[in-house]
Amino acid sequence: MEKIITYEDFTKVDLRIGTIIEVKDFPNAHRPAYQLTIDFGDLGIKKSSAQITTQYQKEDLLNRQIVAVVNFPKKQIANFMSECLVVGAVKANDVYLLHPETKVKNGVVVS
């Protein structure tokens, strides 16, 4: 275990379900990545850069629901502004996206 946090720390993290509606290559990224456009329902559309090119093809990501942190500040990554952080499990430097078992409404809170 890395660090112990309080329950109040955890409640500050806003995890939501979103659907990937667009996937583009990101040739300007330092490491191979995609540019994702994600629909979070009432929260709107957000963009994210994700280093998931070794496990996922672009066509496999389109219309896939994912989990993301939506309350980080925007972050400039090369010539792209990332607005959320897609969440995944990391194994041997590969990222496996977390997602709901069944389709749910975009924007649903993950707790």
VOKOL-702047 format. One line per field, with one value per residue: residue number from 1; residue in one letter; x, y negated, z negated of N, C-alpha, C in turn. Coordinates in pm, 1 decimal. Each point is the difference from the previous one (the first is absolute). Example, Ala and Ser with C-alpha at 12.3 -4.5 7.8 and 13.67 -1.06 7.14 Angstrom:
pos [1, 2]
code [a, s]
n.u [1319.0, -35.0]
n.v [569.0, -105.0]
n.w [-780.0, 72.0]
ca.u [-89.0, 82.0]
ca.v [-119.0, -119.0]
ca.w [0.0, -6.0]
c.u [90.0, -77.0]
c.v [-120.0, -109.0]
c.w [0.0, -73.0]
***
This chain:
pos [1, 2, 3, 4, 5, 6, 7, 8, 9, 10, 11, 12, 13, 14, 15, 16, 17, 18, 19, 20, 21, 22, 23, 24, 25, 26, 27, 28, 29, 30, 31, 32, 33, 34, 35, 36, 37, 38, 39, 40, 41, 42, 43, 44, 45, 46, 47, 48, 49, 50, 51, 52, 53, 54, 55, 56, 57, 58, 59, 60, 61, 62, 63, 64, 65, 66, 67, 68, 69, 70, 71, 72, 73, 74, 75, 76, 77, 78, 79, 80, 81, 82, 83, 84, 85, 86, 87, 88, 89, 90, 91, 92, 93, 94, 95, 96, 97, 98, 99, 100, 101, 102, 103, 104, 105, 106, 107, 108, 109, 110, 111]
code [m, e, k, i, i, t, y, e, d, f, t, k, v, d, l, r, i, g, t, i, i, e, v, k, d, f, p, n, a, h, r, p, a, y, q, l, t, i, d, f, g, d, l, g, i, k, k, s, s, a, q, i, t, t, q, y, q, k, e, d, l, l, n, r, q, i, v, a, v, v, n, f, p, k, k, q, i, a, n, f, m, s, e, c, l, v, v, g, a, v, k, a, n, d, v, y, l, l, h, p, e, t, k, v, k, n, g, v, v, v, s]
n.u [84.2, -31.0, -120.4, -18.0, -124.4, -60.3, -114.3, 26.0, 124.0, -51.0, -78.7, 122.9, 21.3, -25.1, -35.2, -0.1, -115.3, 74.2, -45.8, 97.6, -2.1, 127.7, 77.0, 108.2, 86.4, 105.2, 38.0, -50.0, -64.0, 55.9, -102.6, -9.3, -95.4, -122.3, -66.2, -62.2, -116.7, -42.9, -114.8, -12.3, -87.8, -67.8, 113.5, -48.4, 66.9, 87.4, 121.6, 66.2, 122.8, 10.3, 94.9, -90.9, 97.4, 64.6, -104.9, -14.4, -78.6, 12.9, -22.6, 85.0, 50.0, -34.3, -77.8, 121.6, -65.7, 41.5, 96.2, -32.1, 110.8, -107.4, 56.4, 87.0, 98.3, -28.5, 52.8, 98.4, -29.2, 123.4, -64.3, -26.3, -125.3, 52.0, -126.6, 40.7, -5.9, 20.2, -77.3, 112.4, 5.3, 113.0, 40.4, 122.4, -29.4, -91.2, -88.3, -79.4, -82.0, -41.2, -102.7, -123.7, -55.3, -92.4, -66.2, 52.4, -75.9, 38.7, 108.9, -38.8, -19.7, 131.2, -44.9]
n.v [117.0, -94.1, -55.6, -28.3, -0.5, -111.8, 34.1, -107.8, 51.6, 120.5, -62.6, -48.3, 130.1, -66.1, 126.2, 1.1, 46.7, 29.6, -43.1, 75.1, -123.5, -19.2, 61.5, -70.1, 22.2, 10.7, -34.4, -108.2, 104.5, -15.4, 67.5, 113.1, -73.5, 1.1, -78.8, -3.0, 7.4, -44.9, 65.6, -101.8, 8.1, -24.5, 67.8, 51.0, -52.2, 98.3, -52.3, 107.0, -2.2, 112.8, 48.0, 32.0, -41.7, 53.3, -39.6, -117.4, 42.6, -100.5, 92.1, 60.4, -121.5, -14.9, -84.1, 10.6, 51.6, -107.7, 7.6, -122.2, -60.8, -70.5, 2.3, 48.9, -86.3, -80.3, 88.1, -83.8, 79.3, -38.5, 19.9, 74.5, -42.2, 71.5, 42.4, 125.5, 91.2, 73.8, 84.5, 61.8, 130.9, -9.5, 69.5, 6.9, -120.3, 95.9, -80.5, 52.0, -55.6, -77.6, 81.7, -48.9, 95.5, -89.6, -32.3, -116.0, -87.7, -72.0, -17.0, 127.6, -28.6, 18.0, 89.4]
n.w [0.0, 89.4, -9.4, -125.1, 49.5, -24.8, -56.2, -73.9, -0.7, -21.1, -86.6, 0.1, 22.1, 113.1, -25.1, 133.3, 44.3, 104.1, 117.1, 49.4, 50.1, -30.1, 89.6, -35.1, 99.1, -80.7, 123.0, -59.4, -46.6, -118.9, -53.8, 68.0, 57.9, -50.8, 81.4, -117.4, 60.5, -119.8, 14.2, -86.8, 97.1, -113.7, -23.9, 112.7, 100.5, -26.5, 6.1, 42.9, -44.1, 71.7, -78.7, 90.6, 78.3, -103.6, -69.7, 60.5, 96.4, 83.7, 92.4, -83.7, 4.6, 125.4, -67.2, -48.2, -103.1, -67.0, -90.6, -43.9, -39.0, -38.0, -120.3, 87.6, -25.9, 101.7, 88.2, 31.0, 103.0, 25.3, 113.8, -106.8, -26.1, -98.5, -1.1, 12.6, -95.5, 108.1, -68.7, -35.3, 13.9, -69.2, 106.9, -47.9, -45.9, -2.7, 59.7, -92.9, 88.1, -100.2, -16.1, 12.7, -75.5, -28.4, 110.9, -37.0, -60.9, 105.5, -73.8, -4.9, -127.8, -5.6, -89.4]
ca.u [-84.2, 83.3, -30.7, -133.0, -75.3, -123.9, -121.3, -22.0, 86.8, -61.2, -122.6, 38.0, 22.4, -127.7, 8.6, -125.1, -7.6, -15.1, 10.7, 94.5, -71.8, 97.6, 137.1, 96.9, 141.1, 61.9, 140.3, 86.4, 21.0, 134.9, -15.4, -119.5, -125.2, -115.6, -82.1, -135.9, -109.3, -85.9, -129.2, -35.5, -140.7, -27.4, 126.9, 49.8, 104.0, 135.6, 106.5, 106.7, 107.6, 14.9, 106.6, -63.2, 11.8, 47.6, -108.6, -126.1, -5.4, -94.7, -137.3, -47.7, -29.5, -115.8, -125.7, 28.7, -12.6, 121.0, -1.3, 99.3, -2.0, -41.3, 21.5, 138.0, 15.9, 45.3, 144.6, 54.1, 85.6, 44.5, -89.9, -134.6, -42.4, -71.0, -98.0, -36.5, 96.2, -61.2, 52.6, 24.4, 90.8, 130.0, 72.9, 118.4, -4.0, -118.8, -115.9, -126.3, -102.6, -109.5, -128.2, -112.4, -37.0, -112.9, -9.8, -66.1, -12.4, 122.3, 3.0, -28.6, 109.0, 60.4, 37.0]
ca.v [-117.0, -119.2, -99.7, 7.6, -124.1, 0.7, 8.4, -134.7, -12.0, 76.1, -65.8, -112.4, 52.3, 14.1, 105.5, 7.9, 85.8, -71.1, 80.5, -53.0, -28.5, -24.5, 43.4, -44.4, 19.6, -116.9, 11.3, -93.5, 46.1, 50.2, 145.3, 28.4, -28.2, -43.0, -111.3, 49.9, -92.2, 82.3, -57.5, 21.1, -34.2, -136.5, -70.4, -43.3, 72.4, -30.6, 65.2, 58.3, 72.8, 127.6, 87.1, 131.9, 48.8, 138.7, 92.9, -34.2, -62.5, -112.1, 45.1, 70.8, -98.4, -80.3, 35.9, 76.5, -75.8, 1.9, -74.7, -107.4, -108.3, -116.9, -126.0, -47.9, -116.0, 31.5, 18.0, -7.3, 112.1, -40.2, -102.7, 47.6, -30.9, 111.6, -53.9, 102.8, 109.4, 131.3, 87.6, 137.6, 82.4, 6.4, 126.6, 3.7, -121.9, -4.0, -51.6, 66.2, -94.7, 41.1, -30.5, 67.8, 129.6, -22.3, -138.8, -91.2, -136.8, -79.6, -97.4, 64.5, -5.7, 125.0, -18.9]
ca.w [0.0, 14.4, -101.4, -60.7, 12.3, -77.3, 79.6, 53.5, 117.7, 109.2, 47.5, 86.3, 134.3, 70.0, 100.2, 75.8, 118.3, 126.4, 121.2, 97.9, 124.0, 106.5, -30.7, 100.7, -30.7, -62.2, 41.0, -71.9, -138.0, -28.4, 11.8, 81.4, -69.4, 77.4, -47.6, -16.6, -28.5, -84.9, -35.1, -140.0, -20.5, -45.4, -23.5, 129.6, 72.8, -45.8, 76.5, -80.2, 65.8, -70.6, 50.7, 0.9, 137.3, 7.1, -31.9, 65.9, 131.3, -0.6, 24.4, -119.3, -104.5, 36.6, -67.1, -122.4, -124.0, -81.4, -125.6, 5.3, -98.2, 77.7, -71.0, 2.9, 87.9, 134.9, 8.2, 135.8, 38.0, 134.6, 54.6, -33.7, -136.8, -61.6, -95.0, -96.9, -6.5, 16.0, -104.5, 41.4, -78.3, 66.9, -15.6, 86.6, 81.6, 83.8, -71.7, 30.5, -41.4, -86.6, 63.2, -65.5, 57.0, 89.2, 44.2, -92.8, 51.6, -5.3, -108.4, -128.5, -96.9, -46.4, -141.4]
c.u [89.0, -21.2, -139.8, -65.7, -125.3, -118.1, -30.0, 88.5, -64.7, -122.6, 29.2, 19.3, -135.5, 17.8, -135.5, 13.3, -18.6, 13.6, 94.5, -73.6, 93.6, 137.8, 89.5, 139.7, 55.2, 149.6, 93.9, 26.4, 140.6, 3.8, -127.3, -128.9, -109.8, -56.2, -143.1, -95.2, -106.5, -125.5, -33.3, -142.5, -16.3, 126.3, 62.0, 107.3, 136.1, 99.2, 106.6, 104.2, 21.0, 104.7, -48.3, 12.7, 47.0, -112.7, -127.0, 24.2, -106.7, -144.0, -58.6, -42.6, -127.0, -127.5, 19.0, -20.1, 124.8, -27.2, 107.7, -16.4, -28.4, 26.6, 147.4, 3.1, 46.2, 152.0, 42.3, 93.5, 35.3, -93.8, -147.4, -31.4, -84.4, -88.2, -46.6, 105.2, -74.6, 70.1, 16.1, 91.4, 129.6, 66.9, 112.4, -2.8, -113.5, -117.9, -125.2, -112.2, -103.4, -130.6, -112.3, -31.2, -114.8, -4.8, -78.7, -3.8, 134.1, -12.0, -27.9, 125.1, 47.4, 42.8, 43.2]
c.v [-123.6, -99.0, 24.7, -137.0, 11.0, 15.7, -135.5, -26.2, 68.7, -71.3, -120.8, 44.3, 25.5, 98.3, 13.2, 99.7, -88.8, 96.6, -68.5, -18.4, -33.1, 41.4, -44.0, 41.8, -130.2, 2.9, -93.8, 40.2, 56.8, 152.6, 27.9, -14.9, -28.0, -127.2, 51.2, -116.8, 84.4, -76.8, 38.7, -45.6, -145.5, -80.5, -49.8, 90.4, -45.2, 79.3, 51.6, 63.0, 128.4, 86.2, 144.7, 67.7, 145.3, 100.0, -23.1, -60.4, -108.7, 48.1, 76.5, -96.3, -80.0, 59.2, 86.0, -90.5, 20.2, -72.7, -107.0, -94.2, -127.4, -132.9, -35.6, -129.6, 45.7, 8.3, -1.3, 118.2, -21.5, -110.2, 28.5, -34.1, 116.3, -54.1, 101.0, 110.0, 132.5, 96.2, 142.0, 71.1, 13.7, 132.5, 0.1, -114.2, -4.9, -44.8, 70.1, -86.1, 62.1, -42.4, 70.8, 132.4, -12.1, -147.5, -80.2, -138.5, -71.9, -104.8, 59.4, -3.1, 140.0, -23.0, 131.2]
c.w [0.0, -113.9, -53.7, 18.3, -85.6, 94.4, 63.8, 121.6, 120.0, 55.6, 88.1, 144.8, 65.4, 116.5, 68.0, 113.7, 123.0, 116.0, 97.1, 132.5, 116.6, -48.5, 115.1, -43.4, -57.9, 30.8, -75.0, -144.8, -14.5, 11.8, 78.8, -80.5, 101.3, -61.7, -2.5, -22.2, -68.3, -38.5, -143.7, -29.8, -38.5, -29.3, 129.6, 56.8, -53.0, 84.1, -95.6, 91.2, -79.3, 68.4, -3.5, 136.8, 9.0, -23.5, 81.0, 137.1, -5.2, 14.5, -118.9, -110.5, 27.7, -60.2, -124.5, -121.1, -84.4, -131.8, 10.8, -118.4, 78.2, -70.1, -20.5, 79.5, 138.1, 1.7, 146.0, 22.2, 146.8, 49.4, -30.6, -145.1, -53.0, -112.7, -104.1, 5.0, 6.3, -95.5, 53.2, -97.7, 79.5, -33.7, 102.3, 101.8, 102.1, -85.1, 50.8, -57.6, -93.0, 64.8, -74.9, 70.4, 98.7, 35.7, -102.9, 63.3, -13.7, -109.6, -137.1, -87.6, -35.5, -144.3, -62.1]
***
